[in-house]
Amino acid sequence: MSDLFEEQILPRYEQHRGDWLAEARRVALELGRQRERVCVDDVRRICPPPAGQDPRVMGAIFRSGPWQKVGMSNSQRRICHNRPISWFSLVEGGGEA
């Protein structure tokens, strides 16, 4: 099921909800310039996904662009029940305007 989501659903989401993804990616970049690392919980606080959307779409934020995965920790969101999430840092020079 994960392959279906990655291969078909996320690309369609990029097409049809590109406006939200662009804003979420802008927020992530802004946070990445201010902090050593960023996670989806950080971005979600400022730019939550549209109502009724599968929460896995948050993964599309760091899917492309100047990011490198630097670790994992448990989500602090109660609804996530301590599910592991990834932390990302900007690749050197990747946050240049």
C-alpha positions as CSV (number, residue, x, y, z in Angstrom):
1,M,0.0,0.0,0.0
2,S,2.9,2.4,0.7
3,D,4.1,2.0,-2.9
4,L,0.7,3.0,-4.2
5,F,0.7,6.1,-2.0
6,E,4.3,7.0,-3.0
7,E,3.9,6.3,-6.7
8,Q,0.4,7.4,-7.4
9,I,-1.2,9.4,-4.7
10,L,1.6,11.8,-3.8
11,P,2.3,12.8,-7.4
12,R,-1.4,13.6,-7.9
13,Y,-1.4,15.5,-4.7
14,E,1.6,17.5,-6.0
15,Q,-0.5,18.3,-9.1
16,H,-3.8,19.2,-7.5
17,R,-2.6,20.7,-4.1
18,G,0.6,22.2,-5.3
19,D,-0.4,25.5,-3.7
20,W,-0.5,24.1,-0.2
21,L,2.7,22.1,-0.8
22,A,4.5,25.2,-2.0
23,E,3.5,27.1,1.1
24,A,4.4,24.2,3.4
25,R,7.8,24.0,1.7
26,R,8.3,27.7,2.0
27,V,7.6,27.4,5.8
28,A,10.0,24.5,6.1
29,L,12.8,26.5,4.3
30,E,12.2,29.4,6.6
31,L,12.4,27.2,9.7
32,G,15.5,25.4,8.3
33,R,17.3,28.8,8.0
34,Q,16.5,29.5,11.6
35,R,17.2,26.1,13.2
36,E,19.6,23.3,12.9
37,R,16.9,20.8,12.1
38,V,13.1,20.7,11.2
39,C,10.4,18.0,11.3
40,V,6.9,17.8,9.9
41,D,5.5,18.6,13.3
42,D,7.2,22.0,13.1
43,V,5.8,22.7,9.7
44,R,2.3,21.5,10.6
45,R,2.1,24.0,13.5
46,I,2.4,26.8,11.1
47,C,1.0,25.3,7.9
48,P,-1.4,22.5,8.6
49,P,-2.6,20.3,5.7
50,P,-6.0,21.1,4.3
51,A,-8.9,19.6,6.2
52,G,-9.7,16.0,5.4
53,Q,-6.4,15.2,3.8
54,D,-4.4,12.0,4.5
55,P,-1.7,13.1,7.0
56,R,0.9,11.2,5.0
57,V,0.9,14.1,2.6
58,M,3.1,15.9,5.1
59,G,6.0,13.7,3.9
60,A,5.9,15.4,0.5
61,I,7.3,18.5,2.1
62,F,10.8,17.1,2.5
63,R,10.6,14.7,-0.5
64,S,12.4,17.1,-2.8
65,G,14.6,20.1,-2.3
66,P,17.6,20.9,-0.3
67,W,17.0,18.5,2.6
68,Q,19.0,15.7,4.2
69,K,17.6,13.4,6.8
70,V,19.6,13.8,10.0
71,G,17.7,11.7,12.5
72,M,14.4,10.5,14.0
73,S,12.4,10.9,17.1
74,N,8.9,10.3,18.3
75,S,6.2,12.8,17.3
76,Q,5.0,15.0,20.1
77,R,1.5,15.1,18.7
78,R,-0.9,13.0,20.9
79,I,-2.8,11.8,17.9
80,C,0.4,10.2,16.5
81,H,0.9,8.0,19.6
82,N,4.7,8.5,19.6
83,R,5.0,7.5,16.0
84,P,8.6,8.0,14.8
85,I,9.1,11.0,12.5
86,S,12.2,12.2,10.6
87,W,14.3,15.3,11.2
88,F,15.8,17.2,8.3
89,S,18.5,19.8,7.9
90,L,19.2,22.0,4.9
91,V,22.0,20.7,2.7
92,E,24.9,23.2,2.8
93,G,24.0,26.1,0.5
94,G,20.5,24.7,0.0
95,G,18.7,27.4,1.9
96,E,20.1,30.3,-0.2
97,A,17.5,32.7,-1.4
